Amino acid sequence: MAHVATSAHAGTMAHDCLLVYITAPDAAVAEALCSTLVRERLAACANILEGASSLYWWQGALERASECICLLKTTAERFPALAARAREAHPYETPCIVALPLVAGDRDFLNWIRAEASGDTAD
């Protein structure tokens, strides 16, 4: 049986773990961006989802684009550094970089996120 951590659980709290959502213009940019963020221990892991259709307003016009979605797992403590590094490496003038709190999850997985995104590079 999985060990699920929630805010009401007496064990591990999930609120310090985040799911980060970043869009990228193509797979090459997404791969480079995610590789950098994971390699630098700003995120424990990343998933790249290709083929997203995006609609958005940009400079007064409704735009349509094909993008990749990057989903990264990190901690609230590491998010400011992750967001700054992502912005620095991103080709968009105003990149989508947002974080959602994880309110529940497998305890072992949440602990793994905390350990791998700790910034400790001693492997």
FENVENSUL-V737102 format. One record per helix or strand of 3 or more residues. SS is the DSSP state (hx for helix, st for strand). FROM is the first residue (numbers start at 1). LEN is the number of residues. If there is no record, write none. Layout:
SS FROM LEN
SS FROM LEN
This chain:
st 4 3
st 17 8
hx 27 13
st 45 14
st 61 15
hx 76 14
st 97 5
st 104 3
hx 107 10
